[in-house]
Amino acid sequence: MLEKFKVTVPAPSGEQERAAYVYLPADYDGEKRFPVLYMFDGHNVFLDEDAAYGHSWRMGDYLDENRAPLIVAAIACDMKDRLSEYSPFPFSVKRYGWTSEGKGKQYMDWLTQVFKPQIDRTYRTLSDREHTYIAGSSMGGLMSLYAVTAYNRVFSAAAALSPSLWANPDECERMIAETQFLPHTRIYVDYGSEELKSHSSQQMRGLKKCSAALLSSGTAYTFRIVDGGKHCEESWQKQVPVFMNCLGWCRMGGTNHNS
């Protein structure tokens, strides 16, 4: 079952009302409690009619088909200021005229201090770190890596599909290398082979440095190159079964814990 409602988010340009989506598993009944996966770009997660480019990840379909014991909470982004909202640090790419104020911390503070408590109050969640995860793609993938590093006390696992490490490779490497990850942290990263063809040599060096930092981090780190994969929702949708199984998110059952 998918619920859709409005939330007020502290965006770079001021507070905004956004669409929020919460998926509840098929056996969401009785006293059972469930892990929660938080996702970026909520408009692209469930519904094709809401997706920015007409194709979503169709997460609900996958979760229903596999009867995954998982709650998913996702929030639409600010399309106009996405680069600032979904980056933990400022950056500028003159070639494309892209700039970011680096408001990612503001967003994550809100998500962890306001939105997550709201979800935990409203739904039967397993609210502890062990059962709290995060995922996203592109700039949302960058934010997923940021979340599992800077907010590692909240999130035990992250899936970062095609993360925008190009935004500032040195800062990305630094934030990974300086993090003292808590035990049992799990991180999944992938890129499509087709999208990598457009990466510059500098971007590839940044990716290698960040991947090396993750390999040295003590986390359970998985890296994949997806044969024929592109930088788009249609391609990311096809990776849902892979990262869900890799991180064990479709196998972690709910419990009958009392509140």
N, C-alpha and C positions, 0 to 999 in steps of 0.2 A: 504494500500500500504506500502511495506517495502523497505526502501532505505538502502544500505550498502556502506560504504566508509571507507577511512583510516584516522586515527588521530595519532598524535605523543604524547605519554604519558611519563611523567617523572617517569620511573620505578626505583625500588631499584638498579638495575644494570646499570642504564643509560637510556637515552631516547630510546623509542621503538615505532615502527609503529604498530598500532593495528587496528583491525576491529571495526567499530562503526556501530550501527544499529539504524535507526529511523523509527518508525511506524507512519503512518499518517492515521487518521480515514477516513471512507468512505465519509463523508460529508466535507472533507477538500477542500473547494472551496470558492469562493467569498471573503468576508472580515472577515469571522468568525475566532475567535482566540480560542485556546484550552489550557487546563491545561496540564502539563508535568509531567510524571512519569519517573524518572531516575532509572536505574537498574544496578546492578553489574553482573559480569559473563555474559556479553552480548552474548557470543557464545552459552550459554545454554538457552537463552530466547525464540528465535523464531524458529530456524531451526534444525531439527534433524540431518541433515548432518553436521552441524557445532558443535554440542554438544559434549562435552568431552567424554561422555559415550553413545552416540547414541540416547539419548532421551532428548528433550528440554521441556520447559514449554509450548510451542506452544501458546504463548501469542497472536500472531496475529490472530490465529483461534478463540480464545475466544473473542477478541475485535471485530472481523468482525461479528461473530455470534450475538453479543449483540449490535452491532452498537454503541459501547462505544465512547463518545466524548472526546477522550484522545490521546495525543501524547506520545509515549514511546521512550526514548533514552537510549541505552545500549551500553556498551563498553566491549570488551573481556578483560580478565585479563591476567596477566603474570603467566602462570601455574608453572614456575620454582620458582618464588619468591612470590607466592600468599600469603603465610603466613605473609610476611613482608609488601606487598602492601596493604593487607586487614586487618591490625590490627593497632589500634591507639597507641598501647604500645608494648614494647618488651616483649617476654616471651620465656620460654624454657620448653619443655615436654620431659624429659630424657627417659621416657619409650618408646617413638616412635622416638626419635631423632629429634623432631621438634623444630625449633628455629625461632624467628621473630625479625627483627630489628625495628619493629613498625613504618613503613613508612606511616601509614594511613593518617596522617595530610598532608603530602606532596601530596598524591593522592587527598584528598578532597579539598585542596587549588586549585589544578589544575582544578578539576571538577567544582568548584563554580566560579573560577575567569577566566578560559579560556574556558572550554567546554560549560558550561551553557550559557555564553554570545554568543558563536558561534551558539548554537541552537536557542537562542532568536533572533539573527540577521537573521538567515537563514529561520526560519519557523514562522508561525503566532501563537505565543505562548501567553498565559497569564503568564507573567514572575514574577508576584508578589508572595510573600510567600504563600498566601492563596491557590494558584493554582499550587504549586510546591511540589512534593512528591518524595519519594525514597523507594526502596525495594531491598531485596536480601535474599539469603539463606546461611546457614553455616557461613563461614568467611564473606560472603557478608551480611548475617543477622547481624553479629556483627557490620559491617561497617554501616549498615542502622541505628542501634541504636546510633552509634557514630555520624553519620551525623545529626540525628534529635535532638541530645543534643548539641554538639559543634557548629553546624551550624543551630541552631533552627531559626535564623533570615532568613534563606534561605528556609528551608523545614518545612512545617506545619504538615506533616504526614509521617509515615514510617511503612512498613511491614517487619518484621524480622522473616523469617521462619528458624527454627532450628538454631538460632544464636549461634556462638561458644563462649559462655560465659565461657567455661572451660579454655580458653586461659589465663585469669587472672580474676577470679571472683571478687576479692577485688577491682581491678581497674574498672571493669564494674560497680559494685555497687557504687563506689565513683563518677564516671562520671555522673551517673544518679542522685544521691543524691545531688550533688553540682550544678546541672543545674537549673536555674530559667526559666522554660519553659514559652514561650509566650502563651497568651490565644488561645484556640481552637486547641491545639496540639493533634493529634490523633496517637496512637501507637498500632500496632497489632503484637502479638508474638504467635507462635505456635511451638509445638514439636510433633513428632510421638510417639505413645505409644511403638512401637517396638524399636525405637532408644533410648528411655529413659531407657530401660532395660540394656543397656550397660554402662550407666552413673554410675560413682562411687558415693559413699556417699558424698564425697567432692564436686563433680560436682553438685549433687542435692542440697546441702546446698547453693552453689553459685547461682544456679537458683532461689531458694526460696528467697535469699537475694535481688537479682536483681529485682525479681517480686514484692517483698514488697516495694522496693524503687520506682518502677514505679507506684504501687498502691497509694503511698503517694505523688506522684509528681504533682498531680493536672491535669494530662493529661486525655484524654479519652482513657483509656487503656483496651485492650481486650487480654485475654490469653486463648488459647485452647490447649487441648491435643487431637491429631487426632487419633482416634481408628484405629489401624493397620498401622499407618503411619510409614514410614521408612526415613532414611537419604539419599534421592536420588531425582533426577529430576522428575522421574515418580510420586513419591508421592507428591512432591511440585506442580506439574502441577494440581493435583486434588484439591489443596487448592486455586487456582487462583480465582474461583468464590466466595469463602468464604471471602477472605481478600478484594477483590475488592468491594463486597457489604458492608462488615463491615465498610470500610473506606469511602464508598460513591463514589469511584473513577469511577464507571461505570455509575453514575447518574448525575455527574456534567457536564452540557452541555457547549459547547463553546458559546462565545458571539460575537456579531457583532461590537466589539470595533474597532475603527479606530486606526491605528498606530500613 
